[in-house]
């Protein structure tokens, strides 16, 4: 009978230790997620972002031989953007805005970072993702496609269905 209690006691201790280890791992992952977002969001070190191991490794797997094309189409770019938990960088080939463009989106989640990319070239958009269907691609990718397909006109010309209201004071 005493042996049964010892066994149950040991199982309980192992269970408690496992809970603490899991909680510590989750806390550590959340800290590393916040650190990655904090490091890159708003950064003009876009080259460093593209070389981040979680980003670069996945880009190489997704794009293969097209990786150079992606980088050419990101030659002219701004800071790393942040929308919700997705870091992104978009740009175009020199003097080829609205003709040769690209984007990289990195959604930083607990336990993993999901990387996707898209290239606009010769009038067509190619999406590089592990998603099985277009509908499963990130909003980052789909919003960029909408922008590219409009030739960015809505950024400079007010659409006919948009009203702008300015306060009186």
Backbone bond lengths (Angstrom), bond angles and torsions (degrees), N, CA, C in turn:
res aa  C-N    CA-C-N  psi(-1)  N-CA   C-N-CA  omega(-1)  CA-C   N-CA-C  phi
1 X - - - 1.441 - - 1.525 110.03 -
2 X 1.334 116.87 -43.25 1.450 121.03 179.44 1.522 111.01 -62.82
3 X 1.313 117.48 -35.50 1.456 122.62 179.08 1.524 110.11 -63.21
4 X 1.328 117.43 -38.44 1.462 121.66 178.46 1.531 110.38 -62.95
5 X 1.339 116.92 -42.14 1.461 120.60 179.28 1.521 111.58 -66.35
6 X 1.325 116.50 -38.76 1.468 120.04 177.17 1.528 110.32 -63.26
7 X 1.324 115.80 -42.96 1.451 120.97 179.28 1.532 110.40 -62.86
8 X 1.320 116.20 -45.82 1.472 120.05 177.82 1.526 110.93 -63.31
9 X 1.303 116.33 -39.23 1.467 120.69 177.95 1.516 111.59 -62.59
10 X 1.312 116.20 -43.95 1.472 120.15 178.84 1.526 110.96 -65.03
11 X 1.329 116.28 -41.09 1.468 119.86 178.09 1.530 109.87 -62.25
12 X 1.318 117.62 -41.99 1.470 121.65 179.10 1.524 110.41 -63.00
13 X 1.318 117.70 -43.62 1.470 121.28 179.08 1.532 110.34 -62.68
14 X 1.323 116.52 -44.09 1.467 120.56 178.83 1.529 109.82 -61.45
15 X 1.334 116.55 -41.70 1.460 120.97 178.79 1.521 112.23 -61.75
16 X 1.335 116.69 -44.58 1.463 121.19 179.15 1.528 110.56 -64.23
17 X 1.316 117.11 -43.32 1.467 121.40 178.29 1.534 109.80 -61.49
18 X 1.313 117.29 -42.96 1.470 121.26 -179.99 1.519 111.13 -61.68
19 X 1.336 116.97 -39.97 1.471 120.91 178.26 1.528 109.75 -63.28
20 X 1.327 117.85 -45.30 1.463 120.85 179.78 1.524 111.69 -65.01
21 X 1.326 117.62 -40.14 1.457 121.37 178.89 1.534 109.88 -64.72
22 X 1.331 117.61 -43.65 1.465 121.56 178.77 1.519 110.79 -63.02
23 X 1.333 116.70 -42.87 1.464 120.54 179.59 1.523 110.50 -64.38
24 X 1.311 117.16 -40.82 1.468 120.65 179.11 1.521 110.91 -65.97
25 X 1.329 117.06 -39.53 1.468 120.64 178.77 1.522 110.39 -65.94
26 X 1.331 117.29 -42.60 1.465 120.92 178.81 1.524 110.56 -64.00
27 X 1.326 116.71 -41.35 1.461 120.85 178.35 1.526 110.72 -64.90
28 X 1.320 116.68 -40.59 1.459 121.41 178.57 1.523 110.68 -64.49
29 X 1.350 117.14 -42.75 1.465 120.73 178.89 1.522 110.80 -64.26
30 X 1.322 117.47 -41.69 1.460 121.08 178.31 1.528 110.13 -63.03
31 X 1.318 117.26 -38.99 1.466 121.01 177.76 1.525 110.67 -64.87
32 X 1.340 117.50 -41.32 1.468 119.45 179.72 1.528 110.51 -69.99
33 X 1.331 117.60 -33.55 1.469 121.76 176.51 1.531 109.75 -63.56
34 X 1.338 116.00 -47.87 1.471 120.18 178.64 1.526 110.58 -63.29
35 X 1.328 116.45 -37.05 1.470 120.40 179.97 1.525 110.57 -64.73
36 X 1.326 117.94 -42.61 1.468 120.47 179.94 1.526 110.27 -64.64
37 X 1.325 116.81 -44.68 1.468 120.06 178.65 1.522 109.79 -63.56
38 X 1.337 116.75 -45.70 1.461 120.65 179.68 1.523 113.12 -62.29
39 X 1.311 116.50 -35.31 1.468 121.10 -178.94 1.525 111.65 -69.02
40 X 1.332 117.33 -40.32 1.465 119.65 -169.28 1.523 115.33 -104.35
41 X 1.330 118.85 -27.94 1.469 120.15 -176.84 1.529 110.49 -59.62
42 X 1.326 116.61 121.83 1.461 122.21 179.86 1.513 114.69 81.34
43 X 1.320 117.54 -2.51 1.460 121.47 -177.54 1.526 111.54 -74.64
44 X 1.319 115.11 139.19 1.463 119.82 173.87 1.530 111.13 -89.59
45 X 1.321 116.34 1.72 1.462 120.76 175.45 1.537 108.31 -84.07
46 X 1.311 114.88 61.07 1.468 119.68 -177.22 1.526 111.45 -65.77
47 X 1.315 116.75 -29.47 1.472 120.51 176.67 1.527 109.85 -62.64
48 X 1.330 116.00 -42.62 1.465 120.75 177.67 1.515 111.76 -63.70
49 X 1.331 116.28 -40.51 1.463 120.23 177.57 1.524 110.79 -60.61
50 X 1.329 116.31 -44.11 1.468 120.40 -179.39 1.530 112.10 -68.61
51 X 1.337 117.04 -20.20 1.466 121.24 177.40 1.526 112.68 -94.48
52 X 1.325 117.20 -5.28 1.465 121.30 177.36 1.534 107.48 -54.05
53 X 1.348 118.70 128.28 1.466 120.82 -174.65 1.539 114.65 -51.15
54 X 1.325 117.61 -41.64 1.467 120.09 -179.52 1.521 111.61 -65.63
55 X 1.320 116.61 -28.98 1.467 121.48 -178.89 1.524 110.25 -87.10
56 X 1.326 116.87 -54.25 1.470 121.42 -174.71 1.526 112.46 -61.35
57 X 1.308 117.08 -44.72 1.459 120.26 -179.09 1.519 112.11 -59.78
58 X 1.317 116.08 -43.80 1.466 119.69 -179.66 1.524 111.29 -71.03
59 X 1.341 117.73 -36.58 1.463 119.79 176.49 1.526 111.04 -60.69
60 X 1.325 116.38 -42.18 1.468 120.07 178.71 1.526 111.26 -61.62
61 X 1.333 116.59 -40.79 1.469 120.16 179.60 1.530 111.05 -68.66
62 X 1.332 116.95 -42.04 1.462 120.73 -176.13 1.528 113.00 -72.46
63 X 1.334 116.65 -42.06 1.459 119.99 -170.96 1.521 114.75 -98.87
64 X 1.302 117.71 -26.71 1.464 119.42 -178.70 1.520 111.17 54.29
65 X 1.320 116.67 -123.43 1.469 122.77 -176.56 1.526 112.86 -65.76
66 X 1.321 118.18 -17.66 1.470 121.29 -179.50 1.531 112.96 -83.81
67 X 1.338 117.28 -0.87 1.459 120.57 -178.57 1.526 111.54 -60.08
68 X 1.323 117.75 -41.05 1.465 120.31 177.91 1.523 111.59 -62.91
69 X 1.320 116.64 -37.79 1.472 120.94 177.59 1.531 109.74 -63.03
70 X 1.330 116.72 -42.91 1.465 121.43 176.90 1.529 110.00 -57.78
71 X 1.324 117.17 -49.08 1.463 120.85 -178.11 1.525 112.09 -65.04
72 X 1.341 118.14 -37.05 1.469 120.49 175.09 1.529 110.46 -61.23
73 X 1.331 115.19 -40.93 1.458 119.92 -178.48 1.530 112.88 -78.86
74 X 1.311 117.52 -4.42 1.467 121.94 174.13 1.528 111.32 -109.25
75 X 1.312 117.28 11.74 1.464 121.40 -174.93 1.528 112.39 -59.25
76 X 1.314 117.96 -40.99 1.467 122.93 177.69 1.523 106.36 -103.86
77 X 1.333 116.32 110.48 1.463 120.17 -174.01 1.518 110.62 -149.90
78 X 1.312 114.82 164.81 1.457 120.93 178.64 1.509 111.26 -106.74
79 X 1.317 114.56 -149.09 1.462 121.61 -178.68 1.528 110.43 -75.52
80 X 1.321 115.25 165.18 1.460 121.84 174.66 1.531 107.24 -74.84
81 X 1.322 116.12 124.32 1.467 121.74 179.95 1.516 110.38 -89.70
82 X 1.337 115.57 157.21 1.454 122.13 174.24 1.513 108.18 -130.76
83 X 1.320 116.59 125.98 1.455 122.68 172.91 1.516 106.50 -133.36
84 X 1.326 115.73 112.28 1.457 123.00 -175.68 1.526 108.25 61.26
85 X 1.315 119.35 -111.95 1.465 120.61 179.20 1.522 111.62 -114.09
86 X 1.334 116.02 20.56 1.459 120.78 -178.26 1.527 110.91 -112.64
87 X 1.324 114.85 122.22 1.460 122.05 172.46 1.522 107.21 -91.56
88 X 1.337 117.25 141.09 1.465 118.90 179.68 1.517 111.06 -147.37
89 X 1.307 113.73 156.07 1.463 121.90 175.07 1.527 106.10 -139.22
90 X 1.330 116.23 130.95 1.460 119.83 178.07 1.519 108.59 -133.09
91 X 1.311 115.06 159.85 1.446 118.97 -179.52 1.511 111.65 -176.04
92 X 1.314 114.10 -164.52 1.461 119.40 179.61 1.520 110.31 -147.12
93 X 1.319 114.54 165.30 1.464 120.72 174.78 1.532 107.22 -69.69
94 X 1.331 118.75 151.49 1.462 120.90 -178.85 1.533 111.91 -53.54
95 X 1.332 115.31 129.20 1.464 123.46 177.32 1.525 112.97 59.96
96 X 1.353 116.88 24.31 1.459 119.31 -179.00 1.531 112.20 -133.65
97 X 1.346 116.14 32.08 1.458 119.16 174.60 1.523 109.28 -60.06
98 X 1.313 117.66 142.31 1.468 127.95 -174.30 1.528 112.81 70.25
99 X 1.350 117.77 2.51 1.472 120.98 177.61 1.527 111.96 -120.25
100 X 1.325 116.42 -46.95 1.472 122.49 -178.86 1.527 107.51 -131.99
101 X 1.329 116.48 103.27 1.459 121.48 -175.75 1.523 110.64 -134.40
102 X 1.328 116.08 168.56 1.467 120.16 178.56 1.526 110.12 -159.61
103 X 1.315 114.75 164.60 1.464 122.30 175.19 1.520 109.18 -147.11
104 X 1.328 115.77 148.99 1.467 123.26 170.53 1.517 106.08 -126.22
105 X 1.321 116.64 129.06 1.459 123.24 178.23 1.524 108.43 -120.03
106 X 1.326 116.32 131.28 1.463 121.47 178.20 1.525 108.35 -127.06
107 X 1.320 116.25 105.75 1.457 121.45 178.92 1.522 107.43 -88.83
108 X 1.325 115.41 115.70 1.464 122.34 -174.13 1.527 108.68 -94.25
109 X 1.330 115.41 102.64 1.461 122.26 -178.31 1.522 109.79 -110.39
110 X 1.334 116.73 163.11 1.459 117.52 172.05 1.536 109.21 -58.88
111 X 1.281 117.00 134.30 1.458 126.59 176.40 1.519 115.69 76.89
112 X 1.348 119.28 -13.71 1.461 118.83 177.95 1.521 111.29 -163.03
113 X 1.316 114.94 160.14 1.454 122.55 173.37 1.521 107.04 -118.61
114 X 1.329 115.68 124.83 1.463 120.88 -179.79 1.526 108.05 -96.37
115 X 1.318 115.90 119.37 1.464 121.78 -177.75 1.527 109.00 -109.58
116 X 1.331 115.11 134.02 1.454 122.41 175.31 1.517 107.68 -136.14
117 X 1.316 116.18 158.28 1.460 120.75 177.41 1.515 108.72 -146.06
118 X 1.321 115.25 160.48 1.461 120.28 174.91 1.517 108.31 -146.95
119 X 1.323 114.59 146.66 1.463 122.07 177.73 1.521 108.14 -125.22
120 X 1.336 115.66 130.17 1.463 121.87 172.02 1.519 106.38 -104.23
121 X 1.326 116.11 118.73 1.463 120.94 -176.73 1.527 109.23 -151.57
122 X 1.308 115.65 132.87 1.473 121.68 177.34 1.522 111.52 54.13
123 X 1.343 115.70 40.05 1.458 120.97 175.15 1.516 116.01 81.61
124 X 1.329 118.32 0.43 1.463 121.02 -178.35 1.529 110.91 -123.55
125 X 1.320 115.49 147.26 1.465 121.86 176.56 1.525 107.98 -105.75
126 X 1.332 116.15 129.13 1.459 121.76 174.01 1.522 107.51 -114.64
127 X 1.328 116.38 125.30 1.464 122.45 -178.94 1.522 108.34 -103.38
128 X 1.325 116.03 132.12 1.462 123.44 177.84 1.526 107.58 -111.23
129 X 1.320 116.91 110.26 1.454 121.45 -173.60 1.521 110.19 -155.23
130 X 1.300 115.90 162.31 1.462 120.39 173.44 1.532 110.45 -92.73
131 X 1.327 117.14 -4.12 1.466 120.81 177.27 1.522 109.45 -64.50
132 X 1.317 115.83 142.01 1.460 120.27 -176.93 1.519 113.40 -77.04
133 X 1.327 117.11 -25.23 1.459 121.85 -178.36 1.527 108.84 -137.77
134 X 1.327 115.48 157.79 1.464 120.80 177.60 1.524 110.94 -54.73
135 X 1.316 116.69 -42.13 1.463 120.32 -176.79 1.527 112.60 -61.42
136 X 1.331 117.92 -21.38 1.463 121.40 179.51 1.536 112.96 -90.25
137 X 1.325 117.11 -6.85 1.468 120.00 176.65 1.527 108.78 -65.55
138 X 1.309 116.74 158.76 1.463 121.03 -176.96 1.524 111.68 -67.98
139 X 1.317 115.51 156.89 1.459 121.74 174.96 1.526 108.94 -61.69
140 X 1.317 116.76 -33.44 1.468 121.67 177.61 1.529 110.20 -54.08
141 X 1.311 116.83 -49.70 1.467 121.93 -179.50 1.532 110.17 -66.94
142 X 1.331 117.07 -47.40 1.468 120.34 -175.33 1.534 112.07 -67.49
143 X 1.331 117.74 -37.90 1.468 119.46 176.60 1.527 110.98 -65.16
144 X 1.334 116.77 -39.92 1.465 120.49 177.79 1.529 110.41 -62.87
145 X 1.317 117.45 -41.37 1.469 121.16 178.29 1.528 110.05 -60.19
146 X 1.326 117.11 -42.51 1.469 120.68 177.85 1.524 110.50 -60.23
147 X 1.312 116.78 -43.09 1.463 121.75 178.90 1.528 111.28 -64.11
148 X 1.314 116.66 -46.69 1.465 121.49 179.99 1.533 110.71 -63.52
149 X 1.323 116.20 -42.93 1.461 119.48 -178.80 1.529 113.25 -66.27
150 X 1.340 117.12 -20.48 1.468 120.50 177.02 1.530 111.23 -92.30
151 X 1.335 117.25 5.39 1.478 122.76 -175.40 1.530 111.35 55.56
152 X 1.321 116.45 28.52 1.474 124.14 177.34 1.530 112.88 64.26
153 X 1.320 118.54 12.28 1.461 121.37 -174.15 1.528 112.27 -61.24
154 X 1.345 117.79 -34.21 1.464 120.32 -179.02 1.524 112.95 -68.72
155 X 1.311 117.59 -10.61 1.469 120.71 175.39 1.524 111.41 -80.73
156 X 1.315 116.85 -22.99 1.471 119.25 -175.72 1.524 113.17 -119.51
157 X 1.323 117.35 -19.07 1.462 121.27 -178.28 1.517 108.61 -126.84
158 X 1.325 115.25 127.78 1.462 119.75 -177.81 1.529 110.51 -67.30
159 X 1.333 117.09 124.49 1.470 119.86 177.25 1.530 110.69 -63.36
160 X 1.313 117.09 152.03 1.477 121.43 -175.64 1.525 112.76 -65.23
161 X 1.311 118.83 -22.46 1.460 120.77 -179.38 1.526 113.48 -96.45
162 X 1.333 117.80 12.87 1.466 122.26 -179.06 1.528 110.02 -111.01
163 X 1.349 116.16 129.86 1.459 121.48 174.29 1.521 108.61 -111.36
164 X 1.320 116.21 138.60 1.466 121.41 177.53 1.529 106.90 -110.58
165 X 1.341 116.38 125.42 1.454 121.93 -178.89 1.508 108.33 -114.67
166 X 1.321 115.73 124.38 1.465 122.31 179.38 1.525 107.98 -108.49
167 X 1.350 117.69 132.75 1.475 118.84 179.61 1.537 110.82 -63.55
168 X 1.336 116.61 152.81 1.466 122.20 -177.22 1.529 112.42 -65.96
169 X 1.281 119.90 -29.26 1.481 122.27 -175.60 1.486 110.64 -98.08
